[in-house]
Amino acid sequence: MTEPAPWTSRHDEILAAIAANPPDRRFHYPIRHGTMRVGIYAPRGADPQSPHDQDELYLVIRGTGHFVKNAERIAFSPGDVLFVEAGATHRFEDFSDDFETWVVFWGPKGGER
């Protein structure tokens, strides 16, 4: 099999890489360019995130639950897009066992202003 180009990655290959990670590392970012990285995040049971130093987008692939950002809490489902500015406290809560989301990080430390 030919190695994939650095600008593309298959969903099933990313999930296989995540499955090979330790349980506390339920993510994999195969595409990177400059400050940008793209991958999948698929926590199980609880979401142990802490604030990040870059802006990020979540694009929900599957699953349902609630997303908390600072003092707000909203329901999410497949197809939803969530934006988190750098430094914001955030986490997924009460999510289904099949939850997975694309994650895109980009920009300078501290986020874009």
Residue, then its C-alpha position, 0 to 999 in steps of 0.5 A: m500500500t502506498e503511504p497517504a499524502p500528508w494532506t489526506s487521512r482515512h477515518d478508519e486509519i485514524l481510529a486504528a491509531i487511536a485504538a493503539n494509544p493508551p486509554d488517556r490518549r483518545f486522539h490522533y492528529p495525522i494532518r499537520h501544516g504550520t500551526m494547524r493540525v487535524g484529527i479525531y478525538a474520541p474520549r470514553g467515559a469522561d473527558p479530561q481536557s484542560p484549556h488549550d493554547q490555540d483556537e479549535l473547532y470540533l465537528v461532531i462525527r457521531g454520538t450525542g451528549h453535552f458540551v460545556k464551555n466556560a459557564e455555558r452547556i449545550a446539547f450536541s449531535p452529529g453534524d454540529v460544529l463547536f468553536v472554542e477560543a484558546g484558553a477557554t475551559h471546555r469539556f464533553e459531558d454525558f456523551s454516548d459510547d460511540f462519540e467521536t469528533w473531528v478536531v482542528f487546531w490552528g493559529p498562534k498561542g493565545g488564539e487569534r484576536 
